[in-house]
């Protein structure tokens, strides 16, 4: 059985392939901003897109349940730090990709583009 980290990495690889097929340009992956991490940073049209990937092997568990207010705030803070540190002039978008399955049994993918707005309290 694959470990939690291996499944997560597999899901992120699936997500990157999916995004590239949809016309996104991958800029970076697994970017650390302090103690926070951005799974995928991409460009799409004229936007910088921060993609949170949730991977689960059990189809009965909703991966979106793992995206609570605290996680969204952390993503927004990490994205703000990323944009400021690199002086990125582009509009920001947050996407969520859910991968359910295993490397041996196949997978399903759901993409939620522009899934949420950064809460004002999370930025500066």
N, CA, C and O atoms as a GROMACS GRO file, in nm:
protein
  496
    1UNK      N    1   0.085  -0.119   0.000
    1UNK     CA    2   0.000   0.000   0.000
    1UNK      C    3   0.089   0.125   0.000
    1UNK      O    4   0.187   0.132   0.075
    2UNK      N    5   0.056   0.220  -0.081
    2UNK     CA    6   0.133   0.344  -0.090
    2UNK      C    7   0.111   0.428   0.035
    2UNK      O    8   0.004   0.423   0.096
    3UNK      N    9   0.211   0.505   0.070
    3UNK     CA   10   0.198   0.592   0.186
    3UNK      C   11   0.118   0.716   0.150
    3UNK      O   12   0.093   0.745   0.034
    4UNK      N   13   0.078   0.787   0.254
    4UNK     CA   14   0.001   0.910   0.238
    4UNK      C   15   0.075   1.009   0.147
    4UNK      O   16   0.015   1.068   0.057
    5UNK      N   17   0.206   1.026   0.170
    5UNK     CA   18   0.284   1.120   0.089
    5UNK      C   19   0.296   1.076  -0.056
    5UNK      O   20   0.292   1.159  -0.147
    6UNK      N   21   0.311   0.944  -0.079
    6UNK     CA   22   0.319   0.894  -0.216
    6UNK      C   23   0.188   0.916  -0.291
    6UNK      O   24   0.190   0.954  -0.408
    7UNK      N   25   0.076   0.894  -0.224
    7UNK     CA   26  -0.054   0.917  -0.286
    7UNK      C   27  -0.071   1.066  -0.317
    7UNK      O   28  -0.120   1.102  -0.424
    8UNK      N   29  -0.031   1.151  -0.224
    8UNK     CA   30  -0.040   1.295  -0.247
    8UNK      C   31   0.044   1.339  -0.365
    8UNK      O   32  -0.001   1.419  -0.447
    9UNK      N   33   0.165   1.288  -0.375
    9UNK     CA   34   0.254   1.322  -0.487
    9UNK      C   35   0.196   1.271  -0.619
    9UNK      O   36   0.201   1.341  -0.720
   10UNK      N   37   0.141   1.151  -0.617
   10UNK     CA   38   0.077   1.095  -0.736
   10UNK      C   39  -0.038   1.186  -0.780
   10UNK      O   40  -0.051   1.216  -0.899
   11UNK      N   41  -0.122   1.229  -0.686
   11UNK     CA   42  -0.233   1.317  -0.718
   11UNK      C   43  -0.187   1.449  -0.776
   11UNK      O   44  -0.249   1.501  -0.869
   12UNK      N   45  -0.080   1.505  -0.722
   12UNK     CA   46  -0.027   1.631  -0.775
   12UNK      C   47   0.027   1.612  -0.916
   12UNK      O   48   0.012   1.701  -1.000
   13UNK      N   49   0.089   1.498  -0.944
   13UNK     CA   50   0.136   1.471  -1.081
   13UNK      C   51   0.018   1.463  -1.178
   13UNK      O   52   0.024   1.519  -1.288
   14UNK      N   53  -0.089   1.395  -1.137
   14UNK     CA   54  -0.210   1.386  -1.220
   14UNK      C   55  -0.266   1.527  -1.244
   14UNK      O   56  -0.305   1.560  -1.356
   15UNK      N   57  -0.270   1.608  -1.139
   15UNK     CA   58  -0.323   1.744  -1.149
   15UNK      C   59  -0.240   1.829  -1.245
   15UNK      O   60  -0.296   1.903  -1.326
   16UNK      N   61  -0.108   1.820  -1.237
   16UNK     CA   62  -0.022   1.896  -1.328
   16UNK      C   63  -0.046   1.856  -1.473
   16UNK      O   64  -0.059   1.942  -1.560
   17UNK      N   65  -0.053   1.726  -1.499
   17UNK     CA   66  -0.081   1.679  -1.636
   17UNK      C   67  -0.214   1.731  -1.686
   17UNK      O   68  -0.225   1.775  -1.800
   18UNK      N   69  -0.314   1.727  -1.600
   18UNK     CA   70  -0.448   1.776  -1.635
   18UNK      C   71  -0.443   1.925  -1.669
   18UNK      O   72  -0.498   1.968  -1.770
   19UNK      N   73  -0.376   2.002  -1.584
   19UNK     CA   74  -0.369   2.147  -1.605
   19UNK      C   75  -0.299   2.181  -1.737
   19UNK      O   76  -0.345   2.267  -1.812
   20UNK      N   77  -0.188   2.114  -1.765
   20UNK     CA   78  -0.116   2.139  -1.889
   20UNK      C   79  -0.205   2.108  -2.009
   20UNK      O   80  -0.206   2.183  -2.107
   21UNK      N   81  -0.281   1.999  -2.002
   21UNK     CA   82  -0.373   1.963  -2.110
   21UNK      C   83  -0.483   2.068  -2.128
   21UNK      O   84  -0.538   2.082  -2.238
   22UNK      N   85  -0.515   2.141  -2.021
   22UNK     CA   86  -0.618   2.246  -2.027
   22UNK      C   87  -0.561   2.384  -2.061
   22UNK      O   88  -0.633   2.483  -2.058
   23UNK      N   89  -0.431   2.390  -2.092
   23UNK     CA   90  -0.371   2.516  -2.134
   23UNK      C   91  -0.305   2.597  -2.025
   23UNK      O   92  -0.267   2.712  -2.047
   24UNK      N   93  -0.290   2.540  -1.906
   24UNK     CA   94  -0.220   2.609  -1.798
   24UNK      C   95  -0.069   2.587  -1.818
   24UNK      O   96  -0.027   2.481  -1.866
   25UNK      N   97   0.011   2.685  -1.780
   25UNK     CA   98   0.157   2.670  -1.780
   25UNK      C   99   0.201   2.656  -1.635
   25UNK      O  100   0.178   2.746  -1.554
   26UNK      N  101   0.264   2.545  -1.602
   26UNK     CA  102   0.310   2.522  -1.466
   26UNK      C  103   0.433   2.609  -1.441
   26UNK      O  104   0.530   2.604  -1.517
   27UNK      N  105   0.428   2.687  -1.335
   27UNK     CA  106   0.540   2.774  -1.298
   27UNK      C  107   0.628   2.705  -1.194
   27UNK      O  108   0.750   2.698  -1.209
   28UNK      N  109   0.564   2.655  -1.088
   28UNK     CA  110   0.636   2.587  -0.980
   28UNK      C  111   0.542   2.489  -0.912
   28UNK      O  112   0.420   2.498  -0.926
   29UNK      N  113   0.601   2.396  -0.837
   29UNK     CA  114   0.524   2.302  -0.757
   29UNK      C  115   0.584   2.293  -0.617
   29UNK      O  116   0.704   2.310  -0.599
   30UNK      N  117   0.500   2.266  -0.521
   30UNK     CA  118   0.542   2.246  -0.383
   30UNK      C  119   0.630   2.360  -0.333
   30UNK      O  120   0.741   2.338  -0.284
   31UNK      N  121   0.579   2.481  -0.346
   31UNK     CA  122   0.652   2.601  -0.307
   31UNK      C  123   0.627   2.629  -0.159
   31UNK      O  124   0.513   2.638  -0.115
   32UNK      N  125   0.735   2.642  -0.083
   32UNK     CA  126   0.724   2.675   0.059
   32UNK      C  127   0.732   2.826   0.075
   32UNK      O  128   0.823   2.891   0.025
   33UNK      N  129   0.634   2.879   0.146
   33UNK     CA  130   0.632   3.021   0.184
   33UNK      C  131   0.623   3.021   0.336
   33UNK      O  132   0.514   3.016   0.393
   34UNK      N  133   0.738   3.026   0.401
   34UNK     CA  134   0.741   3.010   0.546
   34UNK      C  135   0.701   2.868   0.580
   34UNK      O  136   0.760   2.772   0.529
   35UNK      N  137   0.603   2.854   0.666
   35UNK     CA  138   0.556   2.721   0.706
   35UNK      C  139   0.440   2.672   0.619
   35UNK      O  140   0.388   2.562   0.642
   36UNK      N  141   0.400   2.752   0.522
   36UNK     CA  142   0.287   2.717   0.436
   36UNK      C  143   0.339   2.668   0.300
   36UNK      O  144   0.448   2.704   0.258
   37UNK      N  145   0.258   2.585   0.234
   37UNK     CA  146   0.298   2.531   0.105
   37UNK      C  147   0.190   2.556   0.000
   37UNK      O  148   0.070   2.547   0.027
   38UNK      N  149   0.236   2.588  -0.120
   38UNK     CA  150   0.149   2.600  -0.236
   38UNK      C  151   0.174   2.478  -0.322
   38UNK      O  152   0.288   2.454  -0.364
   39UNK      N  153   0.069   2.399  -0.350
   39UNK     CA  154   0.086   2.275  -0.426
   39UNK      C  155   0.134   2.302  -0.568
   39UNK      O  156   0.237   2.250  -0.610
   40UNK      N  157   0.059   2.385  -0.640
   40UNK     CA  158   0.094   2.415  -0.779
   40UNK      C  159   0.072   2.564  -0.804
   40UNK      O  160  -0.030   2.621  -0.765
   41UNK      N  161   0.170   2.626  -0.868
   41UNK     CA  162   0.158   2.764  -0.915
   41UNK      C  163   0.162   2.757  -1.066
   41UNK      O  164   0.254   2.700  -1.124
   42UNK      N  165   0.062   2.817  -1.130
   42UNK     CA  166   0.053   2.810  -1.276
   42UNK      C  167   0.008   2.945  -1.331
   42UNK      O  168  -0.037   3.033  -1.258
   43UNK      N  169   0.022   2.959  -1.462
   43UNK     CA  170  -0.032   3.074  -1.533
   43UNK      C  171  -0.141   3.023  -1.626
   43UNK      O  172  -0.126   2.920  -1.691
   44UNK      N  173  -0.250   3.098  -1.632
   44UNK     CA  174  -0.357   3.066  -1.725
   44UNK      C  175  -0.417   3.196  -1.772
   44UNK      O  176  -0.462   3.278  -1.691
   45UNK      N  177  -0.418   3.215  -1.902
   45UNK     CA  178  -0.456   3.344  -1.960
   45UNK      C  179  -0.366   3.449  -1.897
   45UNK      O  180  -0.244   3.437  -1.904
   46UNK      N  181  -0.421   3.551  -1.835
   46UNK     CA  182  -0.338   3.655  -1.775
   46UNK      C  183  -0.338   3.646  -1.622
   46UNK      O  184  -0.309   3.745  -1.554
   47UNK      N  185  -0.370   3.530  -1.568
   47UNK     CA  186  -0.378   3.514  -1.423
   47UNK      C  187  -0.270   3.421  -1.369
   47UNK      O  188  -0.229   3.325  -1.434
   48UNK      N  189  -0.225   3.452  -1.248
   48UNK     CA  190  -0.142   3.358  -1.173
   48UNK      C  191  -0.239   3.272  -1.093
   48UNK      O  192  -0.324   3.324  -1.020
   49UNK      N  193  -0.227   3.142  -1.105
   49UNK     CA  194  -0.324   3.050  -1.046
   49UNK      C  195  -0.255   2.964  -0.940
   49UNK      O  196  -0.154   2.899  -0.967
   50UNK      N  197  -0.312   2.966  -0.821
   50UNK     CA  198  -0.264   2.882  -0.712
   50UNK      C  199  -0.361   2.765  -0.700
   50UNK      O  200  -0.480   2.784  -0.674
   51UNK      N  201  -0.308   2.645  -0.718
   51UNK     CA  202  -0.392   2.526  -0.724
   51UNK      C  203  -0.368   2.440  -0.600
   51UNK      O  204  -0.255   2.396  -0.576
   52UNK      N  205  -0.472   2.416  -0.524
   52UNK     CA  206  -0.467   2.324  -0.411
   52UNK      C  207  -0.516   2.189  -0.460
   52UNK      O  208  -0.624   2.178  -0.518
   53UNK      N  209  -0.436   2.086  -0.436
   53UNK     CA  210  -0.470   1.951  -0.482
   53UNK      C  211  -0.506   1.867  -0.360
   53UNK      O  212  -0.431   1.860  -0.263
   54UNK      N  213  -0.622   1.802  -0.367
   54UNK     CA  214  -0.665   1.710  -0.263
   54UNK      C  215  -0.678   1.573  -0.326
   54UNK      O  216  -0.753   1.555  -0.423
   55UNK      N  217  -0.605   1.475  -0.272
   55UNK     CA  218  -0.605   1.340  -0.325
   55UNK      C  219  -0.654   1.244  -0.218
   55UNK      O  220  -0.609   1.249  -0.103
   56UNK      N  221  -0.746   1.158  -0.257
   56UNK     CA  222  -0.799   1.058  -0.165
   56UNK      C  223  -0.814   0.926  -0.238
   56UNK      O  224  -0.842   0.922  -0.358
   57UNK      N  225  -0.794   0.817  -0.165
   57UNK     CA  226  -0.813   0.684  -0.223
   57UNK      C  227  -0.954   0.633  -0.202
   57UNK      O  228  -1.000   0.544  -0.274
   58UNK      N  229  -1.023   0.687  -0.104
   58UNK     CA  230  -1.157   0.642  -0.068
   58UNK      C  231  -1.262   0.734  -0.130
   58UNK      O  232  -1.269   0.851  -0.093
   59UNK      N  233  -1.344   0.684  -0.221
   59UNK     CA  234  -1.445   0.769  -0.285
   59UNK      C  235  -1.558   0.811  -0.190
   59UNK      O  236  -1.637   0.899  -0.224
   60UNK      N  237  -1.567   0.748  -0.073
   60UNK     CA  238  -1.672   0.784   0.022
   60UNK      C  239  -1.636   0.906   0.105
   60UNK      O  240  -1.723   0.962   0.172
   61UNK      N  241  -1.511   0.948   0.102
   61UNK     CA  242  -1.466   1.065   0.177
   61UNK      C  243  -1.456   1.183   0.082
   61UNK      O  244  -1.388   1.175  -0.019
   62UNK      N  245  -1.523   1.291   0.114
   62UNK     CA  246  -1.520   1.410   0.028
   62UNK      C  247  -1.394   1.490   0.057
   62UNK      O  248  -1.380   1.546   0.166
   63UNK      N  249  -1.301   1.496  -0.038
   63UNK     CA  250  -1.176   1.570  -0.016
   63UNK      C  251  -1.197   1.717   0.010
   63UNK      O  252  -1.113   1.782   0.074
   64UNK      N  253  -1.307   1.772  -0.037
   64UNK     CA  254  -1.334   1.914  -0.015
   64UNK      C  255  -1.359   1.944   0.133
   64UNK      O  256  -1.348   2.059   0.176
   65UNK      N  257  -1.393   1.841   0.210
   65UNK     CA  258  -1.411   1.861   0.353
   65UNK      C  259  -1.281   1.904   0.421
   65UNK      O  260  -1.284   1.963   0.529
   66UNK      N  261  -1.169   1.876   0.358
   66UNK     CA  262  -1.039   1.914   0.414
   66UNK      C  263  -1.008   2.062   0.392
   66UNK      O  264  -0.908   2.112   0.444
   67UNK      N  265  -1.090   2.130   0.315
   67UNK     CA  266  -1.067   2.273   0.288
   67UNK      C  267  -1.155   2.358   0.378
   67UNK      O  268  -1.260   2.406   0.337
   68UNK      N  269  -1.111   2.376   0.499
   68UNK     CA  270  -1.186   2.459   0.593
   68UNK      C  271  -1.137   2.605   0.586
   68UNK      O  272  -1.048   2.638   0.507
   69UNK      N  273  -1.196   2.689   0.668
   69UNK     CA  274  -1.163   2.832   0.667
   69UNK      C  275  -1.014   2.853   0.696
   69UNK      O  276  -0.951   2.939   0.635
   70UNK      N  277  -0.959   2.777   0.788
   70UNK     CA  278  -0.817   2.792   0.824
   70UNK      C  279  -0.726   2.757   0.705
   70UNK      O  280  -0.629   2.829   0.679
   71UNK      N  281  -0.757   2.649   0.634
   71UNK     CA  282  -0.677   2.609   0.519
   71UNK      C  283  -0.685   2.715   0.408
   71UNK      O  284  -0.584   2.748   0.346
   72UNK      N  285  -0.804   2.768   0.384
   72UNK     CA  286  -0.821   2.872   0.283
   72UNK      C  287  -0.742   2.997   0.322
   72UNK      O  288  -0.678   3.059   0.237
   73UNK      N  289  -0.746   3.035   0.448
   73UNK     CA  290  -0.671   3.151   0.496
   73UNK      C  291  -0.520   3.128   0.477
   73UNK      O  292  -0.449   3.218   0.432
   74UNK      N  293  -0.472   3.008   0.509
   74UNK     CA  294  -0.330   2.977   0.491
   74UNK      C  295  -0.289   2.982   0.344
   74UNK      O  296  -0.182   3.034   0.311
   75UNK      N  297  -0.374   2.929   0.256
   75UNK     CA  298  -0.345   2.935   0.112
   75UNK      C  299  -0.338   3.080   0.064
   75UNK      O  300  -0.248   3.117  -0.012
   76UNK      N  301  -0.431   3.161   0.109
   76UNK     CA  302  -0.434   3.302   0.069
   76UNK      C  303  -0.310   3.376   0.121
   76UNK      O  304  -0.253   3.458   0.049
   77UNK      N  305  -0.269   3.347   0.242
   77UNK     CA  306  -0.149   3.412   0.297
   77UNK      C  307  -0.024   3.368   0.220
   77UNK      O  308   0.062   3.451   0.189
   78UNK      N  309  -0.013   3.240   0.190
   78UNK     CA  310   0.102   3.191   0.114
   78UNK      C  311   0.104   3.252  -0.027
   78UNK      O  312   0.209   3.291  -0.076
   79UNK      N  313  -0.013   3.260  -0.090
   79UNK     CA  314  -0.022   3.320  -0.224
   79UNK      C  315   0.016   3.467  -0.220
   79UNK      O  316   0.087   3.516  -0.309
   80UNK      N  317  -0.030   3.539  -0.119
   80UNK     CA  318   0.004   3.681  -0.105
   80UNK      C  319   0.155   3.698  -0.088
   80UNK      O  320   0.215   3.786  -0.150
   81UNK      N  321   0.216   3.614  -0.005
   81UNK     CA  322   0.360   3.621   0.014
   81UNK      C  323   0.434   3.590  -0.117
   81UNK      O  324   0.533   3.655  -0.149
   82UNK      N  325   0.385   3.493  -0.192
   82UNK     CA  326   0.445   3.456  -0.320
   82UNK      C  327   0.438   3.573  -0.417
   82UNK      O  328   0.539   3.610  -0.478
   83UNK      N  329   0.321   3.630  -0.432
   83UNK     CA  330   0.301   3.741  -0.526
   83UNK      C  331   0.388   3.861  -0.487
   83UNK      O  332   0.451   3.923  -0.573
   84UNK      N  333   0.392   3.893  -0.358
   84UNK     CA  334   0.471   4.007  -0.313
   84UNK      C  335   0.621   3.982  -0.330
   84UNK      O  336   0.694   4.071  -0.373
   85UNK      N  337   0.668   3.863  -0.296
   85UNK     CA  338   0.812   3.834  -0.302
   85UNK      C  339   0.863   3.832  -0.446
   85UNK      O  340   0.981   3.858  -0.470
   86UNK      N  341   0.777   3.802  -0.539
   86UNK     CA  342   0.819   3.794  -0.680
   86UNK      C  343   0.767   3.912  -0.763
   86UNK      O  344   0.790   3.919  -0.884
   87UNK      N  345   0.698   4.004  -0.695
   87UNK     CA  346   0.644   4.124  -0.762
   87UNK      C  347   0.564   4.088  -0.886
   87UNK      O  348   0.586   4.142  -0.995
   88UNK      N  349   0.471   3.997  -0.868
   88UNK     CA  350   0.389   3.949  -0.980
   88UNK      C  351   0.273   4.045  -1.003
   88UNK      O  352   0.196   4.073  -0.911
   89UNK      N  353   0.260   4.097  -1.125
   89UNK     CA  354   0.157   4.196  -1.153
   89UNK      C  355   0.022   4.137  -1.196
   89UNK      O  356  -0.070   4.213  -1.226
   90UNK      N  357   0.010   4.006  -1.199
   90UNK     CA  358  -0.110   3.943  -1.254
   90UNK      C  359  -0.220   3.928  -1.150
   90UNK      O  360  -0.196   3.925  -1.030
   91UNK      N  361  -0.342   3.919  -1.201
   91UNK     CA  362  -0.458   3.890  -1.116
   91UNK      C  363  -0.442   3.748  -1.063
   91UNK      O  364  -0.390   3.660  -1.131
   92UNK      N  365  -0.489   3.727  -0.940
   92UNK     CA  366  -0.475   3.598  -0.872
   92UNK      C  367  -0.603   3.517  -0.882
   92UNK      O  368  -0.714   3.571  -0.875
   93UNK      N  369  -0.586   3.386  -0.899
   93UNK     CA  370  -0.698   3.293  -0.901
   93UNK      C  371  -0.662   3.172  -0.816
   93UNK      O  372  -0.548   3.128  -0.814
   94UNK      N  373  -0.762   3.119  -0.744
   94UNK     CA  374  -0.743   2.998  -0.664
   94UNK      C  375  -0.828   2.887  -0.723
   94UNK      O  376  -0.950   2.900  -0.734
   95UNK      N  377  -0.763   2.778  -0.760
   95UNK     CA  378  -0.833   2.660  -0.812
   95UNK      C  379  -0.815   2.545  -0.713
   95UNK      O  380  -0.720   2.541  -0.636
   96UNK      N  381  -0.908   2.452  -0.718
   96UNK     CA  382  -0.898   2.329  -0.641
   96UNK      C  383  -0.911   2.213  -0.739
   96UNK      O  384  -0.998   2.213  -0.826
   97UNK      N  385  -0.824   2.116  -0.723
   97UNK     CA  386  -0.835   1.992  -0.801
   97UNK      C  387  -0.847   1.877  -0.702
   97UNK      O  388  -0.768   1.865  -0.609
   98UNK      N  389  -0.947   1.793  -0.724
   98UNK     CA  390  -0.971   1.676  -0.642
   98UNK      C  391  -0.941   1.552  -0.726
   98UNK      O  392  -0.997   1.535  -0.835
   99UNK      N  393  -0.852   1.467  -0.676
   99UNK     CA  394  -0.819   1.341  -0.741
   99UNK      C  395  -0.861   1.229  -0.647
   99UNK      O  396  -0.818   1.224  -0.532
  100UNK      N  397  -0.946   1.140  -0.696
  100UNK     CA  398  -0.990   1.026  -0.616
  100UNK      C  399  -0.952   0.899  -0.691
  100UNK      O  400  -0.990   0.880  -0.807
  101UNK      N  401  -0.877   0.811  -0.624
  101UNK     CA  402  -0.837   0.686  -0.684
  101UNK      C  403  -0.701   0.642  -0.636
  101UNK      O  404  -0.651   0.690  -0.534
  102UNK      N  405  -0.641   0.550  -0.710
  102UNK     CA  406  -0.507   0.501  -0.680
  102UNK      C  407  -0.431   0.482  -0.810
  102UNK      O  408  -0.491   0.473  -0.917
  103UNK      N  409  -0.299   0.476  -0.801
  103UNK     CA  410  -0.221   0.455  -0.922
  103UNK      C  411  -0.254   0.323  -0.993
  103UNK      O  412  -0.238   0.313  -1.114
  104UNK      N  413  -0.299   0.223  -0.918
  104UNK     CA  414  -0.323   0.090  -0.975
  104UNK      C  415  -0.468   0.069  -1.021
  104UNK      O  416  -0.495  -0.016  -1.106
  105UNK      N  417  -0.560   0.146  -0.965
  105UNK     CA  418  -0.701   0.126  -0.996
  105UNK      C  419  -0.762   0.238  -1.080
  105UNK      O  420  -0.881   0.234  -1.111
  106UNK      N  421  -0.683   0.336  -1.115
  106UNK     CA  422  -0.735   0.448  -1.192
  106UNK      C  423  -0.781   0.561  -1.103
  106UNK      O  424  -0.772   0.553  -0.980
  107UNK      N  425  -0.832   0.666  -1.165
  107UNK     CA  426  -0.870   0.784  -1.087
  107UNK      C  427  -0.979   0.864  -1.158
  107UNK      O  428  -1.006   0.848  -1.277
  108UNK      N  429  -1.040   0.950  -1.079
  108UNK     CA  430  -1.132   1.051  -1.130
  108UNK      C  431  -1.077   1.185  -1.085
  108UNK      O  432  -1.018   1.197  -0.977
  109UNK      N  433  -1.097   1.286  -1.168
  109UNK     CA  434  -1.047   1.419  -1.135
  109UNK      C  435  -1.160   1.519  -1.148
  109UNK      O  436  -1.239   1.515  -1.243
  110UNK      N  437  -1.167   1.609  -1.053
  110UNK     CA  438  -1.262   1.721  -1.058
  110UNK      C  439  -1.184   1.849  -1.041
  110UNK      O  440  -1.097   1.859  -0.954
  111UNK      N  441  -1.213   1.946  -1.125
  111UNK     CA  442  -1.143   2.074  -1.123
  111UNK      C  443  -1.244   2.184  -1.090
  111UNK      O  444  -1.349   2.194  -1.153
  112UNK      N  445  -1.211   2.264  -0.991
  112UNK     CA  446  -1.293   2.377  -0.951
  112UNK      C  447  -1.213   2.504  -0.977
  112UNK      O  448  -1.142   2.552  -0.888
  113UNK      N  449  -1.223   2.559  -1.100
  113UNK     CA  450  -1.149   2.681  -1.129
  113UNK      C  451  -1.210   2.801  -1.056
  113UNK      O  452  -1.331   2.810  -1.038
  114UNK      N  453  -1.123   2.892  -1.016
  114UNK     CA  454  -1.166   3.014  -0.946
  114UNK      C  455  -1.260   2.977  -0.831
  114UNK      O  456  -1.369   3.032  -0.818
  115UNK      N  457  -1.216   2.882  -0.749
  115UNK     CA  458  -1.299   2.820  -0.647
  115UNK      C  459  -1.337   2.912  -0.532
  115UNK      O  460  -1.444   2.897  -0.474
  116UNK      N  461  -1.250   3.005  -0.497
  116UNK     CA  462  -1.281   3.096  -0.387
  116UNK      C  463  -1.200   3.224  -0.400
  116UNK      O  464  -1.100   3.230  -0.472
  117UNK      N  465  -1.246   3.325  -0.330
  117UNK     CA  466  -1.174   3.452  -0.321
  117UNK      C  467  -1.096   3.451  -0.192
  117UNK      O  468  -1.141   3.394  -0.092
  118UNK      N  469  -0.981   3.515  -0.192
  118UNK     CA  470  -0.902   3.523  -0.070
  118UNK      C  471  -0.977   3.609   0.032
  118UNK      O  472  -1.021   3.718   0.000
  119UNK      N  473  -0.991   3.559   0.156
  119UNK     CA  474  -1.055   3.642   0.258
  119UNK      C  475  -0.970   3.763   0.290
  119UNK      O  476  -0.847   3.752   0.301
  120UNK      N  477  -1.032   3.877   0.303
  120UNK     CA  478  -0.959   4.001   0.330
  120UNK      C  479  -0.871   3.992   0.454
  120UNK      O  480  -0.763   4.050   0.460
  121UNK      N  481  -0.917   3.918   0.554
  121UNK     CA  482  -0.843   3.907   0.678
  121UNK      C  483  -0.713   3.830   0.660
  121UNK      O  484  -0.625   3.837   0.746
  122UNK      N  485  -0.699   3.756   0.551
  122UNK     CA  486  -0.582   3.674   0.529
  122UNK      C  487  -0.468   3.752   0.462
  122UNK      O  488  -0.353   3.710   0.466
  123UNK      N  489  -0.502   3.865   0.402
  123UNK     CA  490  -0.403   3.940   0.325
  123UNK      C  491  -0.356   4.058   0.406
  123UNK      O  492  -0.432   4.146   0.446
  124UNK      N  493  -0.228   4.054   0.428
  124UNK     CA  494  -0.157   4.158   0.506
  124UNK      C  495  -0.231   4.190   0.628
  124UNK      O  496  -0.187   4.275   0.706
   0.00000   0.00000   0.00000
